């Protein structure tokens, strides 16, 4: 692999996205702390965590498996962000900004997965 985990663009973007989501959810209603806030944070953190765990695995097939789990977590994030928007916890423009970030990470993940699959 040569480069380190932190050199992977998809990991950098996913990690940065997790930080943004954590900051954004600070303003969510306190009664949502164990609801959508917790669920969204858990899902967004699992994206860079799964990329990292897969990266450290010995076999390519395992790496791809963890990248697919990261992709699944991004799907969860999409659902929680839609809920947060529709419940009025985030403004439409902020939702669009977050969704753009999420979509970019999903594209990067798909590209990385494709590059790792056997020809």
C-alpha positions as CSV (number, residue, x, y, z in Angstrom):
1,X,0.0,0.0,0.0
2,X,2.9,2.3,0.6
3,X,1.1,5.4,2.0
4,X,-0.4,5.6,5.5
5,X,-4.0,5.7,6.4
6,X,-4.0,9.4,6.9
7,X,-2.8,10.0,3.3
8,X,-6.0,8.4,2.0
9,X,-8.3,11.1,0.7
10,X,-11.5,9.2,1.5
11,X,-10.4,8.7,5.1
12,X,-9.5,12.4,5.4
13,X,-12.9,13.5,4.1
14,X,-14.8,10.9,6.2
15,X,-12.9,12.0,9.4
16,X,-13.5,15.7,8.6
17,X,-17.2,14.9,8.0
18,X,-17.5,13.2,11.4
19,X,-16.1,16.4,13.0
20,X,-18.6,18.6,11.2
21,X,-21.5,16.3,12.2
22,X,-20.4,16.3,15.8
23,X,-20.3,20.1,15.9
24,X,-23.6,20.3,14.0
25,X,-25.4,18.0,16.4
26,X,-24.4,20.0,19.5
27,X,-27.3,22.3,18.7
28,X,-29.9,19.5,18.4
29,X,-32.5,19.4,21.1
30,X,-31.3,17.9,24.4
31,X,-34.2,15.3,24.4
32,X,-32.6,13.9,21.2
33,X,-29.3,13.2,22.9
34,X,-30.0,9.4,23.1
35,X,-32.0,9.5,19.9
36,X,-31.1,10.9,16.6
37,X,-28.0,12.8,17.9
38,X,-26.5,9.5,19.2
39,X,-27.5,7.5,16.2
40,X,-26.1,10.1,13.7
41,X,-22.8,10.4,15.6
42,X,-22.4,6.6,15.8
43,X,-23.1,6.2,12.1
44,X,-20.8,9.0,11.0
45,X,-17.9,7.9,13.2
46,X,-18.1,4.3,11.9
47,X,-17.3,5.6,8.3
48,X,-13.6,6.6,9.0
49,X,-13.3,3.8,11.6
50,X,-14.3,1.1,9.1
51,X,-12.0,2.6,6.5
52,X,-9.2,2.5,9.0
53,X,-9.9,-1.0,10.2
54,X,-10.1,-2.4,6.7
55,X,-6.9,-0.6,5.8
56,X,-5.1,-2.4,8.5
57,X,-6.4,-5.8,7.5
58,X,-4.0,-8.3,5.9
59,X,-6.2,-9.2,2.9
60,X,-7.7,-7.1,0.2
61,X,-11.0,-9.0,0.4
62,X,-11.3,-7.9,4.1
63,X,-10.4,-4.3,3.2
64,X,-13.2,-4.2,0.6
65,X,-15.6,-5.7,3.2
66,X,-14.9,-2.9,5.7
67,X,-15.2,-0.3,2.9
68,X,-18.6,-1.7,2.1
69,X,-19.5,-1.4,5.8
70,X,-18.4,2.3,5.7
71,X,-20.6,2.8,2.6
72,X,-23.5,1.3,4.6
73,X,-23.0,3.7,7.4
74,X,-23.1,6.6,5.0
75,X,-26.5,5.3,4.0
76,X,-27.6,5.5,7.7
77,X,-26.1,9.0,7.9
78,X,-28.3,10.1,4.9
79,X,-31.4,8.9,6.7
80,X,-30.6,10.6,9.9
81,X,-29.7,13.8,8.2
82,X,-33.1,13.7,6.3
83,X,-34.9,13.2,9.7
84,X,-32.9,16.1,11.3
85,X,-33.9,18.3,8.4
86,X,-37.5,17.3,8.4
87,X,-37.7,17.7,12.2
88,X,-36.3,21.2,11.9
89,X,-33.0,20.5,13.7
90,X,-30.9,21.6,10.7
91,X,-31.7,24.3,8.1
92,X,-32.1,23.3,4.4
93,X,-28.9,25.0,3.3
94,X,-26.9,23.2,6.0
95,X,-28.5,19.9,5.1
96,X,-27.6,20.5,1.4
97,X,-24.0,21.2,2.4
98,X,-23.8,18.1,4.6
99,X,-25.4,16.0,1.9
100,X,-22.9,17.2,-0.6
101,X,-20.1,16.1,1.7
102,X,-21.7,12.7,2.2
103,X,-22.2,12.2,-1.5
104,X,-18.5,13.0,-2.2
105,X,-17.4,10.5,0.4
106,X,-19.7,7.9,-1.1
107,X,-18.2,8.5,-4.6
108,X,-14.7,8.2,-3.2
109,X,-15.5,5.0,-1.4
110,X,-17.1,3.5,-4.6
111,X,-14.0,4.4,-6.5
112,X,-11.7,2.8,-3.9
113,X,-13.8,-0.3,-3.8
114,X,-13.7,-0.6,-7.6
115,X,-9.9,-0.1,-7.6
116,X,-9.4,-3.0,-5.1
117,X,-11.6,-5.5,-6.8
118,X,-9.9,-8.2,-8.9
119,X,-9.8,-7.5,-12.6
